[in-house]
Amino acid sequence: MTRFTTTLFKRTALAAVLAAAAAGASAAEFKIDPTHSFVTFEISHMGFSVLQGRFNKVEGDFSYDQAKPADSKIAVTVDVASVDTNYGERDKHLRDKYLDTSAYPQASFKSTKFTENGDKGTLDGELTLHGVTKPVSVALQFIGAGDDPWGGYRRGYVGTATIKRSDFGMTQNLGPQADSVALKFVIEGVRQ
């Protein structure tokens, strides 16, 4: 083998290794951990106080590509009947009268765009709630990522958004301030 052939062979081998590494650096896929993920809400109670609650059952997947953050995406499904305000009678009232969980058992969010700026970002997507789908923008905060004690790798975020109940067909009169609902999405995923 000549020096030229040896050099060419080494360069070709190095290019193949780099190409394989680049292909392996594609988006990481995560399954949402339902035991460490939930959605909370806060709404005015007729202008007299504030009602806080959460939806306990959340599932879905997301991907994150460190080299191309804009290619990252998420799809989340929420069991609306898992509403929990720490008072069973009120939860039943919310399920039956306001959320109508027999007709609309799930809410979902599917991203359409992700913009990252350091450990913050904006997640645009479609929220389906009470049978209505509307565009929603979620302010995102990266919490952390790393190995867990069970041999897995996790990544977590908190997202916040404010929606109007009336945009989703929930027009019951609860006072003028009660149309606005603050949402918080606490999402922890395990890499697959």
Buried (B, 14 or more C-beta within 10 A) or exposed (E): EEEEEEEEEEEEEEEEEEEEEEEEEEBBEBEBBBEBBBBBBBBBEEEEEEBEBBBBBBBBBBBBBEEEBEEBBBBBBBBBBBBBBEEEEBBEEBBEEBBBBEEBBBBBBBBEEBBBEEEEBBBEBEBBBBEEEEEBBBEBEBBEBEEEEEEEBBBBBBBEBEBEBEBBEBEEEBEEEBBBBBBBBBBBBBBE
